[in-house]
Amino acid sequence: MPAKRPPIPLSRERIIDAALDIADAQGLRRLTMRRLGDALQVEAMAIYHHVPGGKEALLDALAQHVTTVNVETAPSSWQDLARAWCHASRTALLAHPGVLALAMTKPPRGSAAAAIREQTEQLREAGLGDPPAGVRAMRAYVFGSVAVELQHTEWADPKAQPAARDPDGDTAFEQGLSALLKGLAG
């Protein structure tokens, strides 16, 4: 008789990864603690030891995970820095369309709020005149452009036929981002 493998230890990171998989594959409506427990091969109650606060805390953690973006580059201007932040944010949101609604509606907390403060400070140091307004405008643009880009997929309409992202999404994003940065420059 073959030996049983020991179970993979449960961790907050493993829980968040499994929840993201469910949300991305099936949508947020299908993310339940029971379904998450089944995916992790544990009783749903075991999840509460790692995510106190239940499903609401889990949803906050998912939003925080997807919206925590850091840029580790030394750009030559605030425009380059802003462009890098916007691209990193877009990439993270497109990677997890199942939690886009959370990212758009949950206030930034924890590491997401810290990343926003860091972005604001970096833009200030790089010479942007009103960094808090710039960060708000960039976040609104990125979240909105990703939502528009995903409108023709099953994320916008679960009853729709599955469709690929807009093939012109990259070009449209770049054009809008250039216009935004020009506007922020005054």
ROMAR-118899 format. One record per atom (N, C-alpha, C, O): atom name; x, y, z. Coordinates in Angstrom, 2 decimals. Example, Ala and Ser with C-alpha at 12.3 -4.5 7.8 and 13.67 -1.06 7.14 Angstrom:
BEGIN
  at       c1       c2       c3
   N    13.19    -5.69     7.80
  CA    12.30    -4.50     7.80
   C    13.20    -3.30     7.80
   O    14.24    -3.32     8.46
   N    12.85    -2.25     7.08
  CA    13.67    -1.06     7.14
   C    12.90     0.03     7.87
   O    13.41     1.14     8.04
***
This chain:
BEGIN
  at       c1       c2       c3
   N     0.84    -1.18     0.00
  CA     0.00     0.00     0.00
   C     0.89     1.24     0.00
   O     1.77     1.38     0.85
   N     0.67     2.17    -0.96
  CA     1.52     3.37    -1.02
   C     1.29     4.26     0.19
   O     0.18     4.35     0.73
   N     2.36     4.92     0.60
  CA     2.27     5.84     1.74
   C     1.49     7.08     1.33
   O     1.59     7.57     0.20
   N     0.71     7.58     2.27
  CA    -0.03     8.82     2.02
   C     0.92    10.00     2.10
   O     1.84    10.04     2.92
   N     0.68    10.95     1.22
  CA     1.46    12.19     1.29
   C     0.92    13.03     2.43
   O    -0.29    13.08     2.65
   N     1.81    13.70     3.14
  CA     1.30    14.59     4.17
   C     0.57    15.77     3.52
   O     0.96    16.21     2.44
   N    -0.47    16.28     4.17
  CA    -1.19    17.41     3.58
   C    -0.31    18.65     3.51
   O     0.58    18.86     4.34
   N    -0.58    19.46     2.50
  CA     0.15    20.73     2.38
   C    -0.36    21.65     3.48
   O    -1.57    21.83     3.62
   N     0.55    22.23     4.25
  CA     0.10    23.09     5.35
   C    -0.73    24.27     4.83
   O    -0.42    24.86     3.80
   N    -1.75    24.59     5.56
  CA    -2.61    25.71     5.21
   C    -1.93    27.01     5.62
   O    -1.36    27.10     6.71
   N    -1.99    28.01     4.76
  CA    -1.42    29.32     5.07
   C    -2.31    30.39     4.45
   O    -3.13    30.11     3.57
   N    -2.15    31.59     4.91
  CA    -2.92    32.71     4.37
   C    -2.66    32.86     2.87
   O    -3.59    33.09     2.09
   N    -1.39    32.74     2.45
  CA    -1.03    32.87     1.05
   C    -1.69    31.79     0.20
   O    -2.19    32.07    -0.89
   N    -1.68    30.56     0.70
  CA    -2.30    29.45    -0.04
   C    -3.82    29.66    -0.15
   O    -4.41    29.37    -1.19
   N    -4.42    30.17     0.90
  CA    -5.86    30.45     0.89
   C    -6.18    31.53    -0.16
   O    -7.11    31.38    -0.94
   N    -5.39    32.60    -0.16
  CA    -5.63    33.70    -1.11
   C    -5.43    33.20    -2.55
   O    -6.22    33.54    -3.43
   N    -4.40    32.40    -2.78
  CA    -4.18    31.86    -4.13
   C    -5.36    31.00    -4.58
   O    -5.80    31.11    -5.73
   N    -5.86    30.15    -3.71
  CA    -6.98    29.29    -4.06
   C    -8.25    30.11    -4.28
   O    -9.03    29.82    -5.19
   N    -8.45    31.13    -3.47
  CA    -9.62    32.00    -3.63
   C    -9.54    32.77    -4.96
   O   -10.55    32.94    -5.64
   N    -8.35    33.23    -5.32
  CA    -8.16    33.90    -6.61
   C    -8.46    32.94    -7.76
   O    -9.08    33.33    -8.75
   N    -8.02    31.70    -7.63
  CA    -8.29    30.71    -8.68
   C    -9.80    30.52    -8.86
   O   -10.29    30.48    -9.99
   N   -10.53    30.41    -7.77
  CA   -11.98    30.24    -7.85
   C   -12.63    31.47    -8.44
   O   -13.46    31.37    -9.35
   N   -12.26    32.65    -7.95
  CA   -12.86    33.89    -8.44
   C   -12.57    34.10    -9.92
   O   -13.45    34.52   -10.67
   N   -11.35    33.79   -10.35
  CA   -11.00    33.98   -11.75
   C   -11.67    32.96   -12.66
   O   -12.05    33.29   -13.79
   N   -11.83    31.74   -12.18
  CA   -12.42    30.68   -13.01
   C   -13.94    30.69   -12.99
   O   -14.58    30.38   -13.99
   N   -14.53    31.06   -11.84
  CA   -15.98    30.92   -11.68
   C   -16.70    32.20   -11.30
   O   -17.93    32.27   -11.37
   N   -15.95    33.22   -10.91
  CA   -16.56    34.48   -10.50
   C   -16.71    34.57    -8.99
   O   -16.72    33.55    -8.29
   N   -16.84    35.78    -8.49
  CA   -16.95    36.00    -7.05
   C   -18.20    35.37    -6.45
   O   -18.18    34.95    -5.30
   N   -19.27    35.31    -7.22
  CA   -20.51    34.74    -6.68
   C   -20.33    33.28    -6.27
   O   -21.02    32.79    -5.37
   N   -19.42    32.61    -6.92
  CA   -19.21    31.18    -6.65
   C   -18.16    30.95    -5.56
   O   -17.92    29.81    -5.17
   N   -17.54    32.01    -5.08
  CA   -16.54    31.87    -4.03
   C   -17.25    31.79    -2.67
   O   -17.74    32.79    -2.15
   N   -17.28    30.60    -2.13
  CA   -17.85    30.39    -0.79
   C   -16.76    29.77     0.08
   O   -15.79    29.21    -0.43
   N   -16.92    29.87     1.37
  CA   -15.94    29.28     2.27
   C   -15.94    27.75     2.10
   O   -14.89    27.13     2.18
   N   -17.08    27.17     1.87
  CA   -17.16    25.73     1.67
   C   -16.43    25.32     0.39
   O   -15.65    24.36     0.39
   N   -16.67    26.04    -0.69
  CA   -16.00    25.72    -1.97
   C   -14.49    25.93    -1.82
   O   -13.70    25.15    -2.34
   N   -14.11    26.98    -1.12
  CA   -12.68    27.24    -0.89
   C   -12.06    26.12    -0.06
   O   -10.96    25.66    -0.36
   N   -12.77    25.68     0.98
  CA   -12.29    24.56     1.79
   C   -12.11    23.30     0.96
   O   -11.12    22.58     1.10
   N   -13.09    23.03     0.07
  CA   -12.98    21.87    -0.81
   C   -11.76    21.98    -1.71
   O   -11.03    21.00    -1.91
   N   -11.52    23.15    -2.26
  CA   -10.36    23.35    -3.14
   C    -9.05    23.14    -2.38
   O    -8.06    22.67    -2.95
   N    -9.04    23.50    -1.11
  CA    -7.84    23.37    -0.29
   C    -7.75    22.02     0.41
   O    -6.75    21.71     1.06
   N    -8.81    21.21     0.28
  CA    -8.91    19.91     0.93
   C    -8.84    20.02     2.45
   O    -8.16    19.25     3.12
   N    -9.58    21.02     2.96
  CA    -9.70    21.21     4.41
   C   -11.16    21.54     4.72
   O   -11.94    21.87     3.82
   N   -11.51    21.44     5.97
  CA   -12.83    21.90     6.41
   C   -12.85    23.42     6.30
   O   -11.85    24.07     6.56
   N   -13.97    23.97     5.91
  CA   -14.09    25.43     5.75
   C   -13.70    26.17     7.02
   O   -13.11    27.25     6.96
   N   -14.01    25.59     8.16
  CA   -13.69    26.27     9.43
   C   -12.19    26.46     9.63
   O   -11.77    27.38    10.33
   N   -11.37    25.61     9.02
  CA    -9.91    25.74     9.15
   C    -9.42    27.05     8.54
   O    -8.40    27.60     8.97
   N   -10.13    27.55     7.56
  CA    -9.74    28.79     6.90
   C    -9.79    29.97     7.87
   O    -8.97    30.89     7.78
   N   -10.74    29.94     8.78
  CA   -10.93    31.05     9.72
   C    -9.73    31.25    10.65
   O    -9.55    32.34    11.19
   N    -8.91    30.22    10.84
  CA    -7.71    30.37    11.67
   C    -6.68    31.25    10.98
   O    -5.88    31.92    11.64
   N    -6.70    31.25     9.65
  CA    -5.72    32.03     8.88
   C    -6.31    33.34     8.35
   O    -5.57    34.27     8.03
   N    -7.62    33.39     8.25
  CA    -8.31    34.60     7.78
   C    -9.43    34.91     8.77
   O   -10.60    34.69     8.49
   N    -9.04    35.44     9.95
  CA   -10.08    35.79    10.91
   C   -10.98    36.88    10.32
   O   -10.50    37.79     9.65
   N   -12.24    36.77    10.57
  CA   -13.16    37.76    10.01
   C   -13.99    37.17     8.89
   O   -14.89    37.83     8.37
   N   -13.69    35.93     8.50
  CA   -14.54    35.24     7.55
   C   -14.45    35.76     6.14
   O   -13.41    36.27     5.70
   N   -15.55    35.62     5.42
  CA   -15.56    35.91     3.99
   C   -15.28    37.38     3.72
   O   -14.58    37.70     2.75
   N   -15.79    38.28     4.53
  CA   -15.54    39.71     4.30
   C   -14.04    40.02     4.39
   O   -13.51    40.79     3.59
   N   -13.38    39.42     5.36
  CA   -11.93    39.60     5.49
   C   -11.19    38.97     4.29
   O   -10.19    39.50     3.82
   N   -11.71    37.84     3.81
  CA   -11.12    37.20     2.64
   C   -11.25    38.10     1.42
   O   -10.30    38.26     0.65
   N   -12.42    38.70     1.23
  CA   -12.62    39.60     0.09
   C   -11.71    40.81     0.19
   O   -11.15    41.26    -0.81
   N   -11.54    41.35     1.40
  CA   -10.60    42.46     1.60
   C    -9.18    42.02     1.22
   O    -8.45    42.76     0.58
   N    -8.81    40.80     1.62
  CA    -7.47    40.29     1.33
   C    -7.26    40.12    -0.18
   O    -6.18    40.40    -0.69
   N    -8.30    39.67    -0.88
  CA    -8.19    39.52    -2.33
   C    -8.00    40.87    -3.01
   O    -7.15    41.02    -3.88
   N    -8.80    41.84    -2.60
  CA    -8.67    43.19    -3.17
   C    -7.29    43.76    -2.89
   O    -6.65    44.35    -3.77
   N    -6.83    43.58    -1.66
  CA    -5.51    44.08    -1.29
   C    -4.42    43.38    -2.10
   O    -3.49    44.03    -2.56
   N    -4.54    42.09    -2.27
  CA    -3.54    41.33    -3.02
   C    -3.40    41.83    -4.46
   O    -2.29    41.98    -4.97
   N    -4.53    42.08    -5.11
  CA    -4.52    42.47    -6.52
   C    -4.14    43.93    -6.71
   O    -3.59    44.30    -7.75
   N    -4.41    44.77    -5.73
  CA    -4.12    46.21    -5.89
   C    -2.82    46.65    -5.23
   O    -2.47    47.83    -5.29
   N    -2.10    45.74    -4.62
  CA    -0.78    46.09    -4.07
   C     0.24    45.97    -5.19
   O     0.63    44.88    -5.59
   N     0.66    47.12    -5.67
  CA     1.60    47.16    -6.79
   C     2.80    47.99    -6.36
   O     2.65    49.08    -5.80
   N     3.97    47.46    -6.63
  CA     5.20    48.19    -6.34
   C     6.04    48.26    -7.61
   O     6.06    47.32    -8.40
   N     6.72    49.35    -7.78
  CA     7.60    49.53    -8.93
   C     9.01    49.74    -8.40
   O     9.27    50.66    -7.62
   N     9.89    48.89    -8.83
  CA    11.28    48.94    -8.35
   C    12.22    49.42    -9.45
   O    13.22    48.76    -9.74
   N    11.90    50.54   -10.06
  CA    12.76    51.06   -11.12
   C    13.23    52.46   -10.76
   O    12.70    53.09    -9.85
   N    14.21    52.91   -11.47
  CA    14.69    54.27   -11.29
   C    14.37    55.06   -12.56
   O    15.24    55.30   -13.39
   N    13.09    55.46   -12.71
  CA    12.72    56.18   -13.93
   C    13.37    57.56   -13.98
   O    13.77    58.13   -12.97
   N    13.47    58.06   -15.21
  CA    14.13    59.35   -15.40
   C    13.19    60.53   -15.16
   O    13.66    61.66   -15.01
   N    11.89    60.30   -15.12
  CA    10.94    61.39   -14.92
   C     9.70    60.88   -14.18
   O     9.50    59.67   -14.05
   N     8.87    61.82   -13.71
  CA     7.64    61.38   -13.03
   C     6.71    60.70   -14.04
   O     5.95    59.81   -13.67
   N     6.79    61.11   -15.32
  CA     5.95    60.47   -16.34
   C     6.34    59.00   -16.52
   O     5.47    58.14   -16.64
   N     7.64    58.71   -16.53
  CA     8.09    57.32   -16.65
   C     7.66    56.51   -15.43
   O     7.24    55.36   -15.55
   N     7.78    57.13   -14.27
  CA     7.35    56.46   -13.04
   C     5.85    56.20   -13.06
   O     5.41    55.09   -12.74
   N     5.07    57.19   -13.44
  CA     3.62    57.03   -13.50
   C     3.24    55.95   -14.51
   O     2.36    55.14   -14.26
   N     3.91    55.95   -15.64
  CA     3.65    54.94   -16.68
   C     3.95    53.54   -16.12
   O     3.18    52.60   -16.35
   N     5.06    53.39   -15.41
  CA     5.43    52.09   -14.84
   C     4.37    51.63   -13.82
   O     3.99    50.46   -13.82
   N     3.91    52.54   -12.96
  CA     2.88    52.20   -11.98
   C     1.59    51.79   -12.69
   O     0.97    50.79   -12.31
   N     1.19    52.52   -13.70
  CA    -0.06    52.21   -14.41
   C     0.03    50.87   -15.12
   O    -0.93    50.10   -15.11
   N     1.15    50.58   -15.74
  CA     1.32    49.29   -16.42
   C     1.30    48.14   -15.42
   O     0.67    47.12   -15.67
   N     1.97    48.30   -14.29
  CA     1.99    47.24   -13.28
   C     0.58    47.01   -12.72
   O     0.18    45.87   -12.49
   N    -0.16    48.08   -12.49
  CA    -1.53    47.95   -11.97
   C    -2.43    47.25   -12.99
   O    -3.20    46.36   -12.63
   N    -2.32    47.65   -14.23
  CA    -3.14    47.04   -15.29
   C    -2.84    45.55   -15.40
   O    -3.75    44.73   -15.52
   N    -1.57    45.20   -15.38
  CA    -1.17    43.80   -15.48
   C    -1.77    42.98   -14.34
   O    -2.29    41.89   -14.56
   N    -1.70    43.51   -13.12
  CA    -2.24    42.80   -11.96
   C    -3.75    42.62   -12.07
   O    -4.28    41.55   -11.76
   N    -4.45    43.65   -12.51
  CA    -5.91    43.57   -12.63
   C    -6.32    42.63   -13.76
   O    -7.27    41.86   -13.61
   N    -5.63    42.67   -14.89
  CA    -5.97    41.78   -16.00
   C    -5.68    40.32   -15.65
   O    -6.32    39.41   -16.17
   N    -4.71    40.11   -14.77
  CA    -4.38    38.74   -14.36
   C    -5.47    38.13   -13.50
   O    -5.57    36.90   -13.41
   N    -6.28    38.97   -12.87
  CA    -7.33    38.48   -11.96
   C    -8.65    39.19   -12.22
   O    -9.13    39.93   -11.36
   N    -9.24    38.96   -13.39
  CA   -10.50    39.66   -13.71
   C   -11.63    39.30   -12.75
   O   -12.59    40.07   -12.61
   N   -11.54    38.16   -12.10
  CA   -12.58    37.76   -11.18
   C   -12.71    38.64    -9.96
   O   -13.75    38.65    -9.31
   N   -11.67    39.40    -9.64
  CA   -11.73    40.27    -8.48
   C   -11.69    41.75    -8.85
   O   -11.47    42.61    -7.99
   N   -11.90    42.05   -10.13
  CA   -11.89    43.45   -10.55
   C   -12.93    44.27    -9.78
   O   -12.65    45.39    -9.35
   N   -14.12    43.72    -9.61
  CA   -15.17    44.44    -8.88
   C   -14.74    44.76    -7.45
   O   -15.03    45.84    -6.94
   N   -14.05    43.84    -6.81
  CA   -13.54    44.09    -5.45
   C   -12.49    45.20    -5.47
   O   -12.51    46.11    -4.64
   N   -11.59    45.11    -6.43
  CA   -10.52    46.11    -6.53
   C   -11.11    47.50    -6.71
   O   -10.56    48.48    -6.21
   N   -12.22    47.57    -7.42
  CA   -12.83    48.88    -7.71
   C   -13.66    49.40    -6.55
   O   -13.88    50.61    -6.44
   N   -14.14    48.52    -5.67
  CA   -15.07    48.96    -4.63
   C   -14.52    48.90    -3.22
   O   -15.03    49.61    -2.34
   N   -13.51    48.10    -2.96
  CA   -12.96    48.01    -1.62
   C   -11.93    49.11    -1.42
   O   -11.07    49.30    -2.28
   N   -12.00    49.83    -0.31
  CA   -10.98    50.85    -0.07
   C    -9.61    50.20     0.15
   O    -9.51    49.12     0.73
   N    -8.56    50.85    -0.32
  CA    -7.22    50.28    -0.15
   C    -6.85    50.20     1.33
   O    -6.99    51.17     2.07
   N    -6.37    49.04     1.72
  CA    -5.96    48.81     3.11
   C    -4.61    48.11     3.11
   O    -4.17    47.58     2.09
   N    -3.98    48.11     4.25
  CA    -2.75    47.36     4.44
   C    -1.70    47.66     3.40
   O    -1.33    48.82     3.18
   N    -1.21    46.61     2.75
  CA    -0.12    46.77     1.78
   C    -0.55    47.59     0.57
   O     0.28    48.28    -0.03
   N    -1.84    47.54     0.20
  CA    -2.32    48.35    -0.93
   C    -2.25    49.84    -0.59
   O    -1.82    50.65    -1.41
   N    -2.66    50.20     0.62
  CA    -2.59    51.60     1.05
   C    -1.13    52.05     1.16
   O    -0.80    53.19     0.81
   N    -0.27    51.17     1.65
  CA     1.16    51.51     1.75
   C     1.76    51.73     0.36
   O     2.57    52.64     0.17
   N     1.37    50.90    -0.62
  CA     1.88    51.07    -1.98
   C     1.42    52.39    -2.58
   O     2.18    53.04    -3.30
   N     0.19    52.79    -2.29
  CA    -0.32    54.08    -2.79
   C     0.45    55.23    -2.16
   O     0.80    56.19    -2.85
   N     0.73    55.14    -0.87
  CA     1.53    56.19    -0.21
   C     2.92    56.26    -0.82
   O     3.45    57.35    -1.04
   N     3.51    55.10    -1.08
  CA     4.84    55.06    -1.70
   C     4.80    55.68    -3.10
   O     5.69    56.45    -3.47
   N     3.78    55.33    -3.87
  CA     3.64    55.89    -5.22
   C     3.51    57.40    -5.15
   O     4.14    58.11    -5.93
   N     2.70    57.89    -4.24
  CA     2.50    59.33    -4.08
   C     3.82    60.02    -3.74
   O     4.16    61.05    -4.31
   N     4.57    59.43    -2.81
  CA     5.85    60.03    -2.41
   C     6.87    59.98    -3.55
   O     7.59    60.95    -3.77
   N     6.93    58.88    -4.28
  CA     7.86    58.78    -5.40
   C     7.53    59.81    -6.48
   O     8.43    60.43    -7.05
   N     6.24    59.99    -6.76
  CA     5.84    60.99    -7.76
   C     6.17    62.40    -7.29
   O     6.55    63.25    -8.10
   N     6.02    62.66    -5.99
  CA     6.37    63.97    -5.43
   C     7.87    64.21    -5.63
   O     8.28    65.27    -6.10
   N     8.68    63.21    -5.26
  CA    10.13    63.34    -5.38
   C    10.57    63.48    -6.84
   O    11.58    64.12    -7.13
   N     9.80    62.88    -7.75
  CA    10.14    62.95    -9.17
   C     9.67    64.23    -9.84
   O    10.00    64.50   -10.99
   N     8.87    65.05    -9.09
  CA     8.52    66.36    -9.61
   C     7.08    66.58   -10.04
   O     6.77    67.63   -10.59
   N     6.18    65.63    -9.80
  CA     4.77    65.85   -10.13
   C     4.20    66.89    -9.17
   O     4.39    66.79    -7.96
   N     3.50    67.89    -9.71
  CA     2.98    68.99    -8.92
   C     1.97    68.62    -7.84
   O     2.10    69.11    -6.72
   N     0.99    67.79    -8.12
  CA    -0.04    67.39    -7.16
   C    -0.13    65.86    -7.15
   O    -1.03    65.29    -7.77
   N     0.80    65.20    -6.45
  CA     0.84    63.74    -6.49
   C    -0.45    63.04    -6.01
   O    -0.86    62.08    -6.65
   N    -1.10    63.49    -4.93
  CA    -2.33    62.78    -4.54
   C    -3.41    62.81    -5.63
   O    -4.07    61.80    -5.88
   N    -3.58    63.95    -6.28
  CA    -4.56    64.04    -7.37
   C    -4.11    63.18    -8.55
   O    -4.94    62.56    -9.21
   N    -2.83    63.16    -8.82
  CA    -2.30    62.34    -9.91
   C    -2.52    60.86    -9.66
   O    -2.91    60.12   -10.57
   N    -2.28    60.41    -8.44
  CA    -2.48    59.00    -8.10
   C    -3.97    58.64    -8.22
   O    -4.30    57.58    -8.75
   N    -4.85    59.50    -7.74
  CA    -6.30    59.24    -7.88
   C    -6.68    59.14    -9.35
   O    -7.42    58.23    -9.73
   N    -6.19    60.04   -10.17
  CA    -6.52    60.03   -11.60
   C    -5.97    58.77   -12.27
   O    -6.66    58.16   -13.09
   N    -4.75    58.39   -11.93
  CA    -4.16    57.20   -12.54
   C    -4.91    55.93   -12.12
   O    -5.16    55.05   -12.95
   N    -5.26    55.84   -10.84
  CA    -6.01    54.66   -10.38
   C    -7.37    54.60   -11.08
   O    -7.79    53.53   -11.52
   N    -8.05    55.73   -11.17
  CA    -9.35    55.76   -11.84
   C    -9.20    55.35   -13.30
   O   -10.02    54.59   -13.82
   N    -8.18    55.86   -13.96
  CA    -7.97    55.52   -15.37
   C    -7.69    54.03   -15.54
   O    -8.30    53.37   -16.38
   N    -6.78    53.49   -14.75
  CA    -6.40    52.08   -14.89
   C    -7.61    51.18   -14.60
   O    -7.91    50.28   -15.38
   N    -8.29    51.42   -13.49
  CA    -9.45    50.58   -13.14
   C   -10.52    50.68   -14.22
   O   -11.08    49.67   -14.64
   N   -10.80    51.88   -14.67
  CA   -11.82    52.07   -15.70
   C   -11.44    51.45   -17.03
   O   -12.27    50.83   -17.69
   N   -10.20    51.62   -17.43
  CA    -9.78    51.07   -18.72
   C    -9.80    49.54   -18.70
   O   -10.16    48.92   -19.70
   N    -9.41    48.94   -17.58
  CA    -9.48    47.48   -17.48
   C   -10.93    47.02   -17.53
   O   -11.25    46.02   -18.18
   N   -11.81    47.73   -16.84
  CA   -13.23    47.36   -16.87
   C   -13.78    47.44   -18.29
   O   -14.51    46.54   -18.72
   N   -13.44    48.49   -19.02
  CA   -13.90    48.62   -20.42
   C   -13.31    47.51   -21.28
   O   -13.99    46.93   -22.12
   N   -12.04    47.22   -21.06
  CA   -11.38    46.17   -21.85
   C   -12.01    44.80   -21.63
   O   -12.03    43.97   -22.54
   N   -12.53    44.57   -20.44
  CA   -13.13    43.28   -20.12
   C   -14.63    43.23   -20.40
   O   -15.25    42.19   -20.18
   N   -15.22    44.32   -20.87
  CA   -16.66    44.37   -21.09
   C   -17.16    43.29   -22.04
   O   -18.29    42.82   -21.89
   N   -16.38    42.91   -23.00
  CA   -16.83    41.95   -23.99
   C   -16.48    40.52   -23.62
   O   -16.59    39.61   -24.45
   N   -16.05    40.32   -22.39
  CA   -15.75    38.96   -21.93
   C   -16.86    38.50   -21.01
   O   -17.79    39.26   -20.70
   N   -16.77    37.26   -20.58
  CA   -17.79    36.72   -19.68
   C   -17.79    37.37   -18.30
   O   -18.70    37.13   -17.52
   N   -16.77    38.19   -17.98
  CA   -16.74    38.85   -16.68
   C   -17.79    39.96   -16.61
   O   -18.33    40.22   -15.53
   N   -18.06    40.59   -17.71
  CA   -19.07    41.65   -17.71
   C   -20.47    41.06   -17.80
   O   -21.42    41.62   -17.24
   N   -20.62    39.94   -18.49
  CA   -21.92    39.30   -18.67
   C   -21.71    37.79   -18.60
   O   -21.31    37.18   -19.59
   N   -21.97    37.18   -17.43
  CA   -21.73    35.75   -17.28
   C   -22.47    34.88   -18.30
   O   -22.07    33.75   -18.55
   N   -23.53    35.40   -18.89
  CA   -24.29    34.63   -19.88
   C   -23.72    34.77   -21.30
   O   -24.13    34.07   -22.22
   N   -22.78    35.68   -21.46
  CA   -22.19    35.91   -22.79
   C   -21.29    34.75   -23.18
   O   -20.79    34.02   -22.32
   N   -21.08    34.61   -24.45
  CA   -20.14    33.61   -24.94
   C   -18.73    34.06   -24.54
   O   -18.40    35.24   -24.68
   N   -17.91    33.14   -24.07
  CA   -16.55    33.55   -23.71
   C   -15.85    34.22   -24.88
   O   -15.88    33.73   -26.01
   N   -15.22    35.33   -24.59
  CA   -14.50    36.07   -25.63
   C   -13.15    36.50   -25.08
   O   -12.97    36.64   -23.87
   N   -12.24    36.69   -25.95
  CA   -10.91    37.15   -25.56
   C   -10.96    38.64   -25.25
   O   -11.89    39.35   -25.64
   N    -9.95    39.09   -24.54
  CA    -9.83    40.52   -24.29
   C    -9.76    41.24   -25.62
   O    -9.42    40.67   -26.65
   N   -10.08    42.53   -25.56
  CA   -10.02    43.39   -26.74
   C    -8.61    43.35   -27.32
   O    -7.66    43.69   -26.62
   N    -8.45    42.96   -28.58
  CA    -7.10    42.89   -29.16
   C    -6.45    44.26   -29.28
   O    -5.23    44.37   -29.38
   N    -7.26    45.32   -29.28
  CA    -6.71    46.67   -29.35
   C    -6.56    47.29   -27.96
   O    -6.29    48.48   -27.83
   N    -6.72    46.47   -26.93
  CA    -6.65    46.97   -25.56
   C    -5.34    47.64   -25.21
   O    -5.32    48.68   -24.56
   N    -4.23    47.04   -25.65
  CA    -2.91    47.62   -25.35
   C    -2.76    49.00   -25.98
   O    -2.29    49.94   -25.33
   N    -3.16    49.10   -27.23
  CA    -3.04    50.38   -27.95
   C    -3.95    51.43   -27.32
   O    -3.52    52.57   -27.09
   N    -5.18    51.06   -27.04
  CA    -6.13    52.00   -26.43
   C    -5.62    52.45   -25.05
   O    -5.74    53.62   -24.69
   N    -5.06    51.51   -24.29
  CA    -4.54    51.85   -22.97
   C    -3.41    52.87   -23.09
   O    -3.38    53.85   -22.36
   N    -2.49    52.63   -24.02
  CA    -1.35    53.54   -24.20
   C    -1.82    54.93   -24.62
   O    -1.30    55.93   -24.12
   N    -2.78    55.00   -25.53
  CA    -3.27    56.31   -25.97
   C    -3.92    57.07   -24.82
   O    -3.67    58.26   -24.63
   N    -4.75    56.39   -24.05
  CA    -5.40    57.03   -22.92
   C    -4.40    57.45   -21.85
   O    -4.51    58.52   -21.26
   N    -3.42    56.58   -21.60
  CA    -2.42    56.90   -20.59
   C    -1.58    58.11   -21.00
   O    -1.28    58.97   -20.17
   N    -1.22    58.18   -22.27
  CA    -0.47    59.35   -22.76
   C    -1.27    60.63   -22.58
   O    -0.73    61.66   -22.18
   N    -2.57    60.57   -22.89
  CA    -3.43    61.75   -22.71
   C    -3.53    62.13   -21.24
   O    -3.49    63.31   -20.90
   N    -3.67    61.13   -20.36
  CA    -3.74    61.40   -18.92
   C    -2.47    62.07   -18.42
   O    -2.53    63.05   -17.69
   N    -1.32    61.53   -18.81
  CA    -0.06    62.09   -18.34
   C     0.16    63.50   -18.88
   O     0.70    64.36   -18.18
   N    -0.27    63.74   -20.10
  CA    -0.18    65.10   -20.66
   C    -1.05    66.05   -19.85
   O    -0.64    67.18   -19.56
   N    -2.24    65.59   -19.48
  CA    -3.13    66.43   -18.67
   C    -2.56    66.70   -17.28
   O    -2.68    67.81   -16.76
   N    -1.94    65.70   -16.68
  CA    -1.34    65.87   -15.35
   C    -0.15    66.82   -15.38
   O     0.16    67.49   -14.39
   N     0.52    66.87   -16.53
  CA     1.68    67.77   -16.66
   C     1.23    69.23   -16.70
   O     2.04    70.14   -16.48
   N    -0.05    69.45   -16.98
  CA    -0.59    70.81   -16.97
   C    -0.37    71.48   -18.25
   O    -0.77    72.63   -18.41
***
